Amino acid sequence: MRGGPRDRGSGSVLVLAACAALLSVGLGVLGLSSAVLARHRAESAADLAALAGADVLAGRASGAPCERAAAVLRAHGARLVGCAVRGDGSVAVSAAVLPAGPPAALGEAVARARAGQATEAAAVEGSR
């Protein structure tokens, strides 16, 4: 006999504790993945919306820049937080996406993007 009579069933308790720990870690990873996915979706939607607004400013599309940006965000499941047409001919967009599942209680993932005509100063700065 390996252990005394008091040790009977202790292996089952240890296995259950290990399973509970693995389940907790797995749920945490799923929650984190949902939040990261929401951030990536917000970034992509903000980039596309800013480009759509810049197309309006450049005359390649019709409508108002911020209305076009809002339509693109809605199509990508994001919400328009802010939109501004800047004096340098660019459009700045802020977008928000709510994560799925329990991470939604922590709030929305917000991303910002700006797009517009390249200026000579920006081209010189970008070539360095």
MORAQUI-V671136 format. One record per helix or strand of 3 or more residues. SS is the DSSP state (H for helix, E for strand). FROM is the first residue (numbers start at 1). TO is the last residue. Records with the same first field share a line. If there is no record, write none. Layout:
# MORAQUI-V671136
SS = FROM-TO  FROM-TO
This chain:
# MORAQUI-V671136
H = 5-7  10-57  65-75  101-106  120-126
E = 79-85  90-98  108-116
